[in-house]
Amino acid sequence: MIYIILLPVFFLVMLLYFKIADRYNIIDKPNERSSHSTITIRGGGIIFVFAALVALIMHFEYWLPVLGVFIIGVISFLDDRHTLSSKIRLFVHLVAVTLLFLFLKTFSYLPYYYCIMLYILVIGIINAYNFMDGINGITGIYSLVIFSGLQYINLTQNAFIHPDMIWLPIIACIVFLFFNFRKKAKCFAGDVGSVSIAFWVILLLLDLIITTGIWSYILFLAVYGVDSVFTIIHRVILKQNIFKAHRLHFYQLLANEYGIPHLIVSSLYGTIQLIIIMLVIYYRQCSFITLSVATIFPLAVIYLWLKPRLMHTVGR
């Protein structure tokens, strides 16, 4: 019953934000690196920060990770408005991740050097998730698939967190997609959206992995992971600054240079990740290496074989 009430509330919050964004000129202007050609409202992903506030009201016991979502979301929203120093962003990310680790009691059972590695991994995933948010629908669809897979496990296999902590971001995804999964999007997520979603996904995945001891669940991020890692390697080879905006992600080539509609590319990424999630769930007792080879290897082959051909075709 509560979800039936929350859904229209989330819609009202989005509509209210649109009015505020119009009034204060919170917009995204296209440039040579953009995947869109019209001025669009930025920061629609603030709905995920609102979802975090609702989670805090409903389940105060999760205040540590919810506070993490809130502060990382707020600093990202400010960065959307006025570019902040990378040192400030990094500091806030470290604080938010520390709150997450305190909630998961990571410091009590992992040696300090593993904790340092985990910091690097988590912050790396957050930034990779942010960089992957470049075309209409991709972050919303991809995240909805992940949250749905996690909720299926939570309700039918291994209860690892209160269901509301997954239902809330699912509702936020649905509301956001209503305005974003369009040929001409009403709004973009902005850093506030992609970073907040990434943090929430990491919270759930780490909690599930710690509860079950099954590291294969990290493959819930396989598609984004392959595209992000191989694109970084590609840009390093080209001697480019990997922290600057670009159009070399595989999905960007498909949508921008090759001309495949954004919504088809976004749906393709979500569908492939859904298939991988189903395989991981069904074969969760298989070793991490076996599942990794079965899922990541085909993605890597497709990336390495098809990307040069796409770039050659576009360059002709």
C-alpha positions in Angstrom: 0.0 0.0 0.0 2.8 2.4 0.9 4.3 2.1 -2.6 1.1 3.1 -4.2 1.2 6.3 -2.2 4.9 6.9 -2.8 4.8 6.5 -6.6 2.7 9.7 -7.2 4.6 11.5 -4.4 7.9 10.8 -6.4 6.2 12.1 -9.6 5.2 15.3 -7.8 8.7 15.8 -6.5 10.1 15.5 -10.0 7.5 18.0 -11.4 8.3 20.4 -8.5 12.0 20.1 -9.4 11.4 20.9 -13.0 9.8 24.1 -12.0 12.7 25.0 -9.8 15.2 24.0 -12.5 13.3 26.2 -15.0 13.4 29.1 -12.6 17.1 28.9 -11.7 18.3 27.8 -15.2 19.5 24.3 -14.1 20.0 23.1 -17.6 22.4 21.0 -19.7 23.7 22.8 -22.9 25.0 20.6 -25.6 28.6 20.8 -26.7 30.9 18.8 -29.0 31.2 16.0 -26.5 27.5 15.7 -25.8 25.2 13.0 -27.0 22.2 15.4 -27.3 21.5 18.5 -29.4 18.9 20.4 -27.4 18.9 22.2 -24.0 17.6 19.9 -21.4 16.9 20.1 -17.6 19.8 18.7 -15.6 19.8 17.1 -12.2 16.6 14.9 -12.6 18.6 12.3 -10.6 17.9 14.3 -7.5 14.9 12.0 -7.1 17.3 9.4 -5.8 18.4 11.8 -3.1 14.8 12.2 -2.2 14.4 8.4 -2.1 17.3 8.4 0.4 15.5 10.9 2.6 12.3 8.7 2.5 14.5 5.7 3.4 15.8 7.6 6.4 12.3 8.3 7.6 11.1 4.8 7.1 14.2 3.0 8.3 16.4 5.1 10.6 18.6 2.0 11.3 20.2 2.6 7.8 21.1 6.2 8.6 24.8 5.6 7.9 24.6 4.5 4.3 21.6 6.8 3.7 23.6 9.7 4.9 26.3 8.6 2.5 23.8 8.7 -0.4 22.7 12.1 0.7 26.0 13.8 1.0 27.5 12.3 -2.1 24.3 13.3 -3.9 24.3 16.9 -2.6 28.0 17.5 -3.5 27.3 16.0 -7.0 24.3 18.3 -7.4 26.5 21.3 -6.5 29.1 20.1 -8.9 26.4 20.0 -11.6 25.7 23.6 -11.0 29.2 24.9 -10.5 32.3 22.7 -11.2 33.9 22.0 -7.9 37.5 21.1 -7.1 38.4 17.5 -7.7 39.9 17.5 -4.2 36.5 18.5 -2.7 34.7 15.8 -4.6 37.2 13.2 -3.6 37.1 14.1 0.0 33.3 13.9 0.1 33.4 10.5 -1.7 35.9 9.3 0.9 33.6 10.4 3.7 30.5 8.8 2.1 32.3 5.5 1.4 33.6 5.5 5.0 30.0 5.8 6.3 29.2 2.8 4.1 32.1 0.8 5.4 31.2 1.6 9.0 27.6 0.3 8.3 29.0 -2.9 6.8 31.6 -3.2 9.6 34.2 -3.5 6.9 37.0 -2.2 9.2 36.4 -4.9 11.8 37.2 -7.9 9.6 39.4 -6.7 6.8 43.1 -5.8 7.1 43.8 -2.1 6.4 45.5 -2.8 3.1 42.3 -4.6 1.9 40.3 -1.6 3.0 42.5 0.7 1.0 42.0 -1.5 -2.1 38.2 -1.5 -1.4 38.2 2.3 -1.2 39.9 2.5 -4.6 37.5 -0.1 -6.1 34.3 1.6 -4.8 35.3 5.1 -5.7 36.4 3.8 -9.1 33.0 2.1 -9.7 31.2 5.3 -8.7 33.1 7.4 -11.2 32.8 4.7 -13.9 29.1 4.6 -13.4 29.0 8.4 -13.7 31.0 8.3 -17.0 28.6 5.7 -18.4 25.7 8.1 -18.0 25.8 9.6 -21.5 22.6 8.8 -23.5 18.9 8.8 -22.8 17.7 5.9 -20.7 21.0 4.1 -20.2 21.5 4.7 -16.5 17.9 4.3 -15.6 17.4 1.1 -17.5 20.7 -0.4 -16.4 20.1 0.5 -12.7 16.5 -0.8 -12.8 17.8 -4.1 -14.0 20.3 -4.3 -11.2 17.9 -3.3 -8.5 15.3 -5.8 -9.7 17.9 -8.6 -9.7 19.0 -7.7 -6.2 15.3 -7.6 -5.0 14.7 -11.0 -6.5 17.6 -12.4 -4.5 16.5 -10.5 -1.4 12.9 -11.8 -1.5 13.4 -15.4 -2.7 17.0 -16.6 -1.9 19.0 -14.6 0.6 17.4 -11.8 2.6 20.2 -9.4 3.2 18.4 -6.0 3.6 15.0 -4.6 4.2 13.0 -4.8 0.9 12.2 -1.0 1.2 15.9 -0.2 0.7 15.5 -1.7 -2.8 11.9 -0.8 -3.6 12.7 2.9 -3.0 15.4 3.2 -5.7 13.3 1.0 -8.0 10.4 3.5 -7.7 12.9 6.4 -8.3 14.2 4.6 -11.4 10.7 4.2 -12.8 9.8 7.8 -12.2 13.1 9.1 -13.6 12.7 6.8 -16.7 9.3 8.2 -17.4 10.9 11.6 -18.1 14.3 10.3 -19.4 13.5 7.3 -21.5 12.4 9.3 -24.5 13.7 10.3 -27.9 13.8 13.8 -26.5 14.4 13.5 -22.8 12.6 15.9 -20.4 15.6 15.7 -18.0 19.0 14.2 -17.5 20.2 12.5 -14.3 23.3 14.7 -13.9 26.1 13.7 -11.6 23.6 13.8 -8.7 21.7 11.0 -10.3 24.4 8.7 -11.6 26.7 9.1 -8.5 23.8 8.6 -6.0 22.6 5.5 -7.9 26.1 4.1 -8.1 26.5 4.5 -4.3 23.2 2.8 -3.6 24.0 -0.1 -6.0 27.4 -0.6 -4.2 25.7 -0.6 -0.8 23.4 -3.4 -1.9 26.0 -5.4 -3.7 28.6 -5.3 -0.9 25.9 -6.1 1.7 24.8 -9.1 -0.4 28.4 -10.3 -1.0 29.3 -10.0 2.7 26.1 -11.8 3.7 26.5 -14.7 1.2 30.2 -14.8 0.6 29.6 -15.0 -3.1 31.8 -12.6 -5.0 30.2 -13.5 -8.3 27.4 -10.9 -7.6 29.9 -8.2 -8.6 29.1 -9.4 -12.2 25.9 -7.5 -11.8 28.1 -4.6 -13.1 29.7 -6.6 -15.9 28.5 -4.7 -18.9 29.4 -1.2 -17.5 32.6 -2.7 -16.1 33.8 -4.0 -19.5 32.9 -0.8 -21.3 34.5 1.4 -18.7 37.8 -0.5 -18.2 38.5 -1.2 -21.9 37.7 2.4 -22.8 40.1 3.7 -20.1 42.8 1.4 -21.5 42.0 2.6 -25.0 42.3 6.3 -24.0 45.6 5.6 -22.1 46.9 4.0 -25.4 45.8 7.2 -27.2 47.6 9.3 -24.5 44.3 11.1 -23.6 43.4 12.5 -20.2 41.0 9.8 -18.9 39.3 12.3 -16.6 38.1 14.6 -19.4 34.8 14.2 -21.3 35.0 12.1 -24.5 32.9 10.0 -27.0 34.9 6.8 -27.0 32.7 4.5 -24.9 31.3 1.7 -26.9 27.8 2.8 -26.3 28.7 6.3 -27.5 30.0 5.0 -30.8 26.9 3.0 -31.3 24.5 5.9 -30.4 26.4 9.0 -31.6 28.7 8.0 -34.4 27.0 4.9 -35.8 23.5 6.4 -35.4 21.6 3.7 -33.5 18.8 5.3 -31.5 19.7 6.0 -27.9 16.8 4.1 -26.5 17.8 0.9 -28.5 21.3 1.1 -27.2 20.2 1.7 -23.6 17.7 -1.3 -23.9 20.5 -3.4 -25.4 22.8 -2.7 -22.4 20.1 -3.4 -20.0 19.0 -6.6 -21.7 22.6 -8.0 -21.8 23.1 -7.2 -18.1 19.8 -8.8 -17.3 20.9 -12.0 -19.0 24.2 -12.0 -17.1 22.3 -11.4 -13.8 20.0 -14.3 -14.5 23.1 -16.5 -15.2 24.8 -15.4 -12.0 21.6 -16.1 -10.0 21.0 -19.5 -11.5 24.6 -20.6 -11.4 25.6 -18.7 -8.2 27.2 -21.8 -6.7 29.8 -21.9 -9.6 33.2 -20.5 -8.9 33.8 -16.8 -9.5 36.4 -17.5 -12.1 34.0 -19.8 -14.1 31.2 -17.2 -14.1 33.6 -14.4 -14.9 35.0 -16.3 -17.9 31.4 -17.1 -19.1 30.2 -13.6 -18.9 33.1 -11.1 -19.1 35.1 -13.0 -21.8 32.3 -12.8 -24.5 31.8 -9.1 -23.7 35.5 -8.4 -24.0 35.7 -10.2 -27.3 32.7 -8.3 -28.7 34.3 -5.0 -27.5 37.7 -5.7 -28.9 36.4 -7.1 -32.2 33.6 -4.7 -33.0 34.9 -1.3 -31.6 37.7 -0.9 -34.2 35.3 -1.8 -37.0 32.8 0.8 -35.7 35.5 3.4 -35.6 36.8 2.5 -39.0 33.3 2.6 -40.5 32.6 6.0 -38.9 35.9 7.4 -40.0 35.4 6.6 -43.7 
